[in-house]
Amino acid sequence: MSEFFSARRIAGWCFALLAVVVSVLLTWRYFPIEPDVANSPLVWRGFLSEGFSVFHDWCPTADNWYFTVYPINFLFFILTGSDGMPALIISTALFVSLTAIIATWMLNRVEKSYASLLALLTLTCLPAFVLTQGFAGHPFSHYSTNFFGVLALALAFYNLQRNALWIALLYSLLSFFASASDPWFLATFYLPLLLTLSYLALKKQVRKTHLLLFLITFIMSFTHAPQRWFGLPKQSFTIQPLEQWWTNAGWAWHVLGKSLNLFFFDNALAQGLSLVLWLGVLTYGFVIALKNGLQARFIALCSFFSISGIIASFIISYDAPASNSARFFINVIIFGVMLTTLAFIIRRRWPLALCLLLFAASSVGSYNQITRPYLDQQKPTDEYIAFLQSHQLSYGYSEYWLQANIVNWFTNGKIHITSVWFNPTDNKINFDAVRGQTMASWLQPAFINTAPQRQFVAIAAVADNDPHSVANQRLDAIRSQLGRPDEVLVFHDRTLFVYNNRIALR
């Protein structure tokens, strides 16, 4: 009991609580408002009315989040009594802070040292670029998967000494369901942990039965077994042409340089110099940790396999690199910080601590450079809702990115907009295909027949003087498909065709 209330233990809990508070404040500052954010609230409302059948009604993407983000968000909807932003902000902040806390705990287990708090500091005060373009402040991002990955890692780490079969089963199942929710987990945690356990099993430091159990779940996940069992979409892995590799490598260098910037200015020189310094630090840290005890070697191997795995996977397989590709590399930050902190704990080389402190200071400085979320559609959505209400419009169809799901969420269903596919070839709406991140039932007669007579279609186009313009072609296509509208309204970047009689989908 006295050890439980020791000064060191109390200090640890205080630092952990501080990390949670800071994460909540940063998440609140950079929390985005865009269509994907509305997924949990909409599925939650469907769950309350349909039960578990909602998961067959909802059409997810390949990263479906069913076994990771949704249960956590649903828990906070229950606890707060609301499916609004506060619950999502809290759950998102906890993914960030608990990742930092668990990583710090692992480092402190290697060697009890306050130096492990360097990891807590740097993994809590993430750069603004990572919180925005890296989507760490987004309720549906790979950072949530990061949490489950670090948790599985911590269980395997703890089991190095316990050698308990039930713990091996626990982290195997956790990895299985995390990868079923987000295939990104395979390259960043599942395969790295498998390779690490395989190496340690060869050294007779991990039981082969534990490795076999983990391998079985990995094979099932890799062969898309959960997708077949639960009827979920699969994530295909396609090797890109060699010329795309060079493009991807350039983008990887760019976003990693911005994500790991050590300086108080952000340009190509700062990004390049930061990466060179990090490369030297991580190489040194890997060598030092590899020569240390079992626990340090475990962290070093997982770090190496995870960092190299995601970089290689991105370079050879991704086809649409951009600044927001930073979201794929957030594991690099986790393992980079862990490996650097671990090396400092072992050897006490102050350049290592200086690197971490510079990173933390640069991150804090970036909050003055980037002050807003990556996407903030709060104001335009509020204006859009007011516009629809002023024209007595409460039911319609639109493209997904025209705030459709946000309107559904914000109005608590008082205004309903079904996101639909607009065919790129003829610009007409394909009512037979269910758009991802919507309910299939929204296009079924049972739902449609309850809709009001007055309806609208929102089109991402505004008429101009050129009869052959893309905008006019889009408008003409919908007019040809659905007939002449009773009213034509324009709101900012979109045109609304209003029909006083219910729109016939087929």
C-alpha positions as CSV (number, residue, x, y, z in Angstrom):
1,M,0.0,0.0,0.0
2,S,2.8,2.4,0.9
3,E,4.4,1.8,-2.5
4,F,1.1,2.5,-4.3
5,F,1.0,5.9,-2.6
6,S,4.7,6.5,-3.1
7,A,5.8,10.0,-4.3
8,R,7.0,8.5,-7.6
9,R,3.6,6.8,-8.2
10,I,1.7,9.9,-7.3
11,A,3.9,12.0,-9.6
12,G,3.3,9.5,-12.4
13,W,-0.4,9.8,-12.0
14,C,-0.2,13.6,-12.0
15,F,1.9,13.7,-15.2
16,A,-0.6,11.2,-16.8
17,L,-3.5,13.4,-15.9
18,L,-1.7,16.5,-17.2
19,A,-1.1,14.6,-20.5
20,V,-4.9,13.9,-20.8
21,V,-5.8,17.6,-20.1
22,V,-3.3,18.9,-22.6
23,S,-4.5,16.4,-25.2
24,V,-8.1,17.5,-24.7
25,L,-7.1,21.1,-25.1
26,L,-5.1,20.5,-28.3
27,T,-7.8,18.2,-29.8
28,W,-10.4,20.9,-29.0
29,R,-8.3,23.5,-30.8
30,Y,-7.7,21.4,-33.9
31,F,-10.9,19.3,-34.0
32,P,-12.1,19.3,-37.6
33,I,-15.7,19.7,-38.8
34,E,-16.1,17.7,-42.0
35,P,-18.4,14.9,-43.3
36,D,-16.3,11.9,-42.0
37,V,-16.6,13.3,-38.4
38,A,-20.4,12.6,-38.5
39,N,-20.0,8.9,-39.0
40,S,-20.1,7.8,-35.3
41,P,-23.1,10.0,-34.4
42,L,-25.1,8.7,-37.4
43,V,-24.3,5.1,-36.8
44,W,-25.0,5.5,-33.1
45,R,-28.5,6.9,-33.9
46,G,-29.0,4.0,-36.2
47,F,-27.9,1.6,-33.5
48,L,-30.4,3.0,-31.1
49,S,-33.3,2.5,-33.6
50,E,-32.1,-0.6,-35.4
51,G,-29.8,-2.4,-33.0
52,F,-26.9,-4.4,-34.3
53,S,-28.5,-4.6,-37.8
54,V,-27.3,-1.1,-38.4
55,F,-23.8,-2.5,-39.0
56,H,-25.2,-4.2,-42.1
57,D,-27.2,-1.1,-43.1
58,W,-24.2,1.3,-42.8
59,C,-21.8,1.1,-45.8
60,P,-18.3,1.5,-44.4
61,T,-15.0,2.1,-46.2
62,A,-12.1,-0.4,-46.0
63,D,-11.1,1.2,-42.7
64,N,-14.4,0.6,-41.1
65,W,-13.5,1.3,-37.4
66,Y,-16.2,-1.1,-36.2
67,F,-14.0,-2.8,-33.5
68,T,-11.9,0.1,-32.4
69,V,-13.3,3.7,-32.7
70,Y,-17.0,3.0,-32.7
71,P,-17.2,1.1,-29.4
72,I,-15.1,3.9,-27.7
73,N,-17.2,6.7,-29.2
74,F,-20.4,4.9,-28.3
75,L,-19.2,4.6,-24.7
76,F,-18.7,8.3,-24.5
77,F,-22.1,9.0,-26.1
78,I,-23.6,7.0,-23.2
79,L,-21.5,8.7,-20.6
80,T,-22.1,12.2,-21.8
81,G,-25.7,11.6,-22.9
82,S,-25.0,13.3,-26.2
83,D,-23.5,12.4,-29.6
84,G,-22.2,15.9,-30.1
85,M,-18.6,17.2,-30.4
86,P,-17.6,17.1,-26.7
87,A,-17.8,13.3,-26.6
88,L,-15.8,12.9,-29.8
89,I,-13.2,15.4,-28.6
90,I,-12.8,13.5,-25.4
91,S,-12.4,10.1,-27.1
92,T,-10.0,11.4,-29.7
93,A,-7.9,13.1,-27.0
94,L,-7.8,9.9,-25.0
95,F,-6.4,8.0,-28.0
96,V,-3.5,10.5,-28.1
97,S,-2.8,10.8,-24.4
98,L,-3.2,7.1,-23.6
99,T,-0.8,6.3,-26.4
100,A,1.8,8.6,-24.9
101,I,1.1,7.2,-21.4
102,I,1.4,3.6,-22.4
103,A,4.6,4.3,-24.4
104,T,6.1,6.1,-21.3
105,W,5.1,3.2,-19.1
106,M,7.0,0.7,-21.3
107,L,10.1,2.9,-21.3
108,N,9.9,3.2,-17.5
109,R,9.7,-0.6,-17.2
110,V,13.0,-1.0,-19.1
111,E,14.7,1.3,-16.4
112,K,12.9,3.3,-13.8
113,S,13.8,6.9,-14.7
114,Y,12.2,10.2,-14.9
115,A,13.8,10.5,-18.3
116,S,10.9,8.5,-19.7
117,L,8.8,11.6,-19.2
118,L,10.6,13.0,-22.3
119,A,8.4,10.6,-24.3
120,L,5.3,11.7,-22.5
121,L,6.1,15.3,-23.3
122,T,6.8,14.8,-26.9
123,L,4.0,12.4,-27.6
124,T,1.4,14.6,-25.9
125,C,2.6,17.9,-27.4
126,L,2.4,16.8,-31.0
127,P,3.2,19.2,-33.9
128,A,0.2,21.2,-35.2
129,F,1.0,19.6,-38.6
130,V,0.5,16.1,-37.2
131,L,-2.7,17.2,-35.4
132,T,-4.1,18.6,-38.6
133,Q,-2.6,17.1,-41.8
134,G,-1.7,14.0,-39.8
135,F,-5.3,13.8,-38.6
136,A,-4.2,13.1,-34.9
137,G,-7.0,15.5,-33.9
138,H,-9.5,13.7,-36.1
139,P,-12.0,11.2,-34.5
140,F,-11.5,8.8,-37.5
141,S,-7.8,8.5,-38.1
142,H,-4.9,6.1,-37.9
143,Y,-3.9,7.7,-34.6
144,S,-6.8,5.8,-33.0
145,T,-5.3,2.7,-34.5
146,N,-2.0,3.8,-33.1
147,F,-3.5,3.5,-29.6
148,F,-4.6,-0.1,-30.1
149,G,-1.2,-0.9,-31.7
150,V,0.7,0.5,-28.8
151,L,-1.6,-1.3,-26.4
152,A,-1.0,-4.6,-28.1
153,L,2.7,-3.9,-28.1
154,A,2.6,-3.2,-24.4
155,L,0.8,-6.5,-23.7
156,A,3.4,-8.4,-25.6
157,F,6.2,-6.4,-23.9
158,Y,4.7,-7.2,-20.5
159,N,4.4,-10.8,-21.4
160,L,8.1,-11.1,-22.1
161,Q,8.5,-11.7,-18.3
162,R,5.1,-13.2,-17.5
163,N,5.0,-15.8,-20.4
164,A,1.3,-16.2,-19.9
165,L,-0.7,-17.8,-22.7
166,W,-3.8,-15.7,-21.9
167,I,-1.9,-12.5,-22.4
168,A,-0.6,-13.8,-25.8
169,L,-4.2,-14.6,-26.7
170,L,-5.3,-11.2,-25.6
171,Y,-2.7,-9.2,-27.7
172,S,-3.3,-11.6,-30.7
173,L,-7.1,-11.0,-30.6
174,L,-6.6,-7.3,-30.1
175,S,-4.3,-7.1,-33.1
176,F,-6.7,-9.2,-35.2
177,F,-9.7,-6.9,-34.5
178,A,-7.6,-3.7,-34.8
179,S,-6.5,-4.8,-38.3
180,A,-10.0,-5.8,-39.2
181,S,-11.0,-2.2,-38.4
182,D,-8.1,-0.5,-40.1
183,P,-5.8,-2.4,-42.5
184,W,-3.1,0.2,-41.8
185,F,-2.5,-1.8,-38.7
186,L,-1.0,-4.7,-40.7
187,A,2.1,-2.8,-41.8
188,T,2.6,-0.6,-38.8
189,F,2.0,-3.0,-35.9
190,Y,0.9,-6.5,-36.8
191,L,3.8,-7.5,-39.1
192,P,6.4,-5.7,-37.0
193,L,5.3,-7.4,-33.9
194,L,5.2,-10.8,-35.7
195,L,8.7,-10.3,-37.0
196,T,9.9,-9.3,-33.6
197,L,8.3,-12.2,-31.8
198,S,9.7,-14.6,-34.5
199,Y,13.3,-13.3,-33.9
200,L,12.9,-13.6,-30.1
201,A,11.4,-17.1,-30.5
202,L,14.5,-18.2,-32.5
203,K,16.6,-16.8,-29.6
204,K,14.3,-18.9,-27.2
205,Q,13.2,-15.6,-25.5
206,V,9.5,-16.0,-26.5
207,R,7.5,-19.2,-26.4
208,K,6.8,-20.7,-29.8
209,T,3.2,-21.5,-28.8
210,H,2.7,-17.7,-28.3
211,L,4.3,-17.0,-31.7
212,L,2.1,-19.6,-33.4
213,L,-1.0,-18.2,-31.9
214,F,-0.1,-14.7,-33.1
215,L,0.9,-16.1,-36.5
216,I,-2.5,-17.8,-36.9
217,T,-4.4,-14.6,-36.2
218,F,-2.1,-12.6,-38.6
219,I,-2.7,-15.1,-41.4
220,M,-6.4,-14.8,-41.0
221,S,-6.2,-11.0,-41.0
222,F,-3.8,-10.9,-44.0
223,T,-6.1,-13.2,-46.0
224,H,-9.1,-10.9,-45.3
225,A,-10.9,-13.5,-43.2
226,P,-12.7,-10.9,-41.0
227,Q,-13.9,-9.0,-44.1
228,R,-15.4,-12.2,-45.4
229,W,-17.0,-13.2,-42.1
230,F,-18.5,-9.8,-41.4
231,G,-19.2,-8.7,-45.0
232,L,-16.8,-5.8,-44.9
233,P,-15.0,-4.1,-47.8
234,K,-11.4,-5.2,-48.5
235,Q,-8.3,-3.0,-48.8
236,S,-6.5,-4.0,-51.9
237,F,-2.7,-3.8,-52.1
238,T,-1.4,-2.8,-55.5
239,I,2.2,-2.2,-56.5
240,Q,2.6,1.1,-58.3
241,P,4.8,1.7,-61.4
242,L,8.4,2.6,-60.6
243,E,8.0,6.3,-61.6
244,Q,5.3,6.6,-58.9
245,W,7.8,5.3,-56.4
246,W,10.0,8.3,-56.9
247,T,7.0,10.6,-56.4
248,N,5.9,8.8,-53.3
249,A,9.5,8.9,-51.9
250,G,9.6,12.6,-52.4
251,W,6.3,13.1,-50.6
252,A,7.4,10.7,-47.8
253,W,10.5,12.9,-47.3
254,H,8.3,16.0,-47.3
255,V,5.6,15.0,-44.8
256,L,8.1,13.2,-42.5
257,G,10.3,16.3,-42.5
258,K,7.3,18.5,-41.5
259,S,6.0,15.9,-38.9
260,L,9.4,15.6,-37.2
261,N,10.6,19.2,-37.6
262,L,13.2,20.2,-35.0
263,F,13.3,23.9,-35.8
264,F,11.2,26.9,-35.3
265,F,10.8,27.6,-39.0
266,D,9.3,25.3,-41.6
267,N,10.9,25.1,-45.1
268,A,12.7,22.5,-47.2
269,L,16.0,23.1,-45.4
270,A,14.5,22.6,-41.9
271,Q,12.7,19.5,-43.0
272,G,15.7,17.9,-44.7
273,L,18.1,18.8,-41.8
274,S,15.6,17.5,-39.3
275,L,15.3,14.1,-41.1
276,V,19.1,13.8,-41.3
277,L,19.4,14.4,-37.6
278,W,16.6,12.0,-36.8
279,L,18.2,9.4,-39.0
280,G,21.4,9.6,-37.1
281,V,19.7,9.6,-33.7
282,L,17.5,6.7,-34.5
283,T,20.3,4.6,-36.0
284,Y,22.3,5.2,-32.8
285,G,19.3,4.5,-30.6
286,F,18.6,1.2,-32.5
287,V,22.2,0.0,-32.1
288,I,22.3,0.9,-28.4
289,A,18.9,-0.7,-27.6
290,L,19.6,-3.8,-29.6
291,K,22.7,-4.5,-27.4
292,N,20.8,-4.0,-24.2
293,G,18.4,-6.3,-22.4
294,L,15.4,-8.2,-23.8
295,Q,12.8,-5.4,-23.2
296,A,15.0,-2.8,-24.9
297,R,15.7,-5.2,-27.8
298,F,11.9,-5.8,-28.2
299,I,11.2,-2.1,-28.5
300,A,14.2,-1.6,-30.9
301,L,13.1,-4.4,-33.2
302,C,9.4,-3.3,-33.3
303,S,10.5,0.3,-34.0
304,F,12.7,-0.7,-36.8
305,F,10.2,-3.0,-38.5
306,S,7.3,-0.5,-38.1
307,I,9.1,2.6,-39.3
308,S,10.7,0.8,-42.3
309,G,7.5,-1.1,-43.0
310,I,5.2,1.9,-43.4
311,I,7.7,3.9,-45.4
312,A,8.3,1.0,-47.8
313,S,4.6,0.2,-48.1
314,F,3.7,3.9,-48.9
315,I,6.5,4.2,-51.5
316,I,5.6,1.1,-53.5
317,S,1.8,1.1,-53.2
318,Y,0.2,4.5,-52.7
319,D,-1.2,6.3,-55.7
320,A,-2.4,9.7,-54.4
321,P,0.3,11.3,-52.3
322,A,-0.4,14.7,-50.8
323,S,0.3,16.7,-47.6
324,N,-2.4,14.8,-45.7
325,S,-0.4,11.6,-46.5
326,A,1.2,12.5,-43.1
327,R,-1.6,10.5,-41.6
328,F,0.1,7.3,-42.7
329,F,3.3,8.1,-40.8
330,I,2.1,8.8,-37.3
331,N,3.6,5.5,-36.1
332,V,7.0,6.9,-37.1
333,I,6.6,9.6,-34.5
334,I,5.6,7.1,-31.8
335,F,8.5,4.7,-32.4
336,G,11.0,7.5,-33.2
337,V,10.3,9.1,-29.9
338,M,10.3,5.8,-28.0
339,L,13.6,4.7,-29.5
340,T,15.3,8.0,-28.8
341,T,14.1,8.2,-25.3
342,L,15.1,4.6,-24.7
343,A,18.6,5.3,-25.9
344,F,18.9,8.3,-23.6
345,I,17.7,6.2,-20.6
346,I,20.3,3.6,-21.4
347,R,23.3,5.8,-22.2
348,R,22.4,9.3,-20.9
349,R,23.8,11.0,-24.1
350,W,22.5,14.6,-23.8
351,P,22.3,15.1,-27.6
352,L,19.5,12.6,-27.5
353,A,17.6,14.6,-24.9
354,L,18.3,17.8,-26.8
355,C,16.7,16.2,-29.9
356,L,13.5,15.4,-28.0
357,L,13.4,18.8,-26.3
358,L,13.9,20.6,-29.6
359,F,11.1,18.5,-31.1
360,A,8.7,19.3,-28.2
361,A,9.6,23.0,-28.4
362,S,9.2,23.1,-32.1
363,S,5.8,21.4,-31.7
364,V,4.6,24.0,-29.2
365,G,5.9,26.8,-31.5
366,S,3.9,25.4,-34.4
367,Y,0.7,26.1,-32.5
368,N,1.2,29.8,-33.4
369,Q,1.9,29.0,-37.0
370,I,-1.2,26.7,-37.5
371,T,-4.1,28.0,-35.5
372,R,-7.1,26.3,-37.1
373,P,-8.2,22.7,-38.0
374,Y,-7.4,21.2,-41.3
375,L,-11.1,21.4,-42.2
376,D,-13.6,23.5,-40.4
377,Q,-17.0,23.5,-42.0
378,Q,-18.9,24.6,-38.9
379,K,-19.8,28.1,-40.2
380,P,-20.7,27.1,-43.8
381,T,-22.8,24.2,-42.4
382,D,-24.7,26.4,-40.0
383,E,-25.3,28.8,-42.9
384,Y,-26.4,26.0,-45.2
385,I,-28.8,24.7,-42.5
386,A,-30.3,28.2,-42.1
387,F,-30.6,28.5,-45.9
388,L,-32.5,25.2,-46.2
389,Q,-34.8,26.0,-43.3
390,S,-35.6,29.4,-44.9
391,H,-36.8,27.7,-48.0
392,Q,-38.7,24.9,-46.2
393,L,-36.3,22.2,-47.4
394,S,-35.9,19.2,-45.1
395,Y,-35.2,16.3,-47.5
396,G,-32.8,16.0,-50.3
397,Y,-29.8,14.4,-52.1
398,S,-26.3,15.7,-52.7
399,E,-22.7,14.8,-53.1
400,Y,-21.0,13.6,-50.0
401,W,-18.6,16.5,-49.6
402,L,-21.4,19.1,-49.7
403,Q,-21.8,18.7,-45.9
404,A,-24.6,16.2,-46.3
405,N,-23.8,14.1,-43.2
406,I,-22.9,17.1,-41.1
407,V,-26.3,18.5,-41.8
408,N,-27.9,15.2,-40.8
409,W,-25.8,15.2,-37.6
410,F,-26.2,18.9,-36.6
411,T,-30.0,18.9,-37.2
412,N,-30.6,15.6,-35.4
413,G,-32.3,14.3,-38.5
414,K,-34.8,17.2,-38.8
415,I,-33.1,17.9,-42.2
416,H,-32.0,14.7,-44.0
417,I,-29.7,14.7,-47.0
418,T,-28.7,11.4,-48.6
419,S,-25.3,11.4,-50.2
420,V,-25.4,9.8,-53.7
421,W,-23.0,9.0,-56.5
422,F,-22.8,11.3,-59.4
423,N,-21.5,9.4,-62.5
424,P,-18.3,11.1,-63.8
425,T,-19.2,10.0,-67.4
426,D,-22.7,11.5,-67.8
427,N,-23.0,13.6,-64.5
428,K,-26.2,11.8,-63.6
429,I,-27.0,10.4,-60.2
430,N,-26.7,6.6,-59.8
431,F,-29.4,5.8,-57.3
432,D,-28.7,2.1,-57.6
433,A,-25.3,2.3,-55.9
434,V,-25.1,3.0,-52.2
435,R,-22.4,5.6,-51.4
436,G,-19.9,4.7,-48.8
437,Q,-20.5,6.1,-45.3
438,T,-24.3,6.2,-45.8
439,M,-27.1,3.9,-44.9
440,A,-28.3,1.5,-47.6
441,S,-31.8,1.9,-46.2
442,W,-31.8,5.6,-47.2
443,L,-32.3,4.5,-50.8
444,Q,-35.0,1.9,-50.0
445,P,-38.8,2.4,-50.5
446,A,-39.5,2.0,-46.8
447,F,-37.4,5.1,-46.0
448,I,-38.1,7.1,-49.2
449,N,-41.9,6.8,-48.8
450,T,-41.8,8.5,-45.4
451,A,-40.1,11.6,-46.9
452,P,-41.9,14.9,-47.5
453,Q,-43.1,15.8,-50.9
454,R,-40.9,18.9,-51.3
455,Q,-37.4,17.7,-52.0
456,F,-34.1,18.9,-53.5
457,V,-30.9,17.9,-55.2
458,A,-27.7,19.8,-54.4
459,I,-25.3,19.9,-57.3
460,A,-21.7,21.1,-57.0
461,A,-22.0,23.5,-59.8
462,V,-23.3,27.0,-60.5
463,A,-24.5,28.0,-64.0
464,D,-22.4,30.4,-66.1
465,N,-22.5,32.0,-69.5
466,D,-20.7,29.2,-71.3
467,P,-23.2,26.6,-72.5
468,H,-20.5,24.0,-72.8
469,S,-18.9,24.5,-69.4
470,V,-18.5,21.6,-66.9
471,A,-20.9,23.4,-64.5
472,N,-23.7,23.7,-67.1
473,Q,-23.2,20.1,-68.2
474,R,-23.7,18.9,-64.7
475,L,-26.9,20.9,-64.2
476,D,-28.2,19.9,-67.6
477,A,-27.6,16.2,-66.8
478,I,-29.6,16.3,-63.6
479,R,-32.4,18.3,-65.3
480,S,-32.5,15.7,-68.0
481,Q,-32.6,12.9,-65.5
482,L,-35.1,14.3,-63.0
483,G,-37.1,16.8,-65.0
484,R,-37.4,20.5,-64.8
485,P,-37.2,21.7,-61.2
486,D,-40.0,23.8,-59.7
487,E,-37.4,26.1,-58.2
488,V,-33.7,26.7,-58.7
489,L,-31.7,28.0,-55.7
490,V,-28.0,28.9,-55.4
491,F,-26.0,28.6,-52.2
492,H,-22.4,29.5,-52.5
493,D,-20.7,26.8,-54.6
494,R,-23.8,24.7,-55.3
495,T,-27.1,24.8,-57.1
496,L,-30.3,23.3,-55.6
497,F,-33.0,21.9,-57.8
498,V,-36.2,21.9,-55.8
499,Y,-39.1,19.6,-56.7
500,N,-42.5,20.1,-55.1
501,N,-43.3,16.4,-55.8
502,R,-41.3,13.6,-54.5
503,I,-38.2,12.7,-56.6
504,A,-38.6,9.4,-58.4
505,L,-35.3,7.5,-58.0
506,R,-36.0,4.9,-60.7
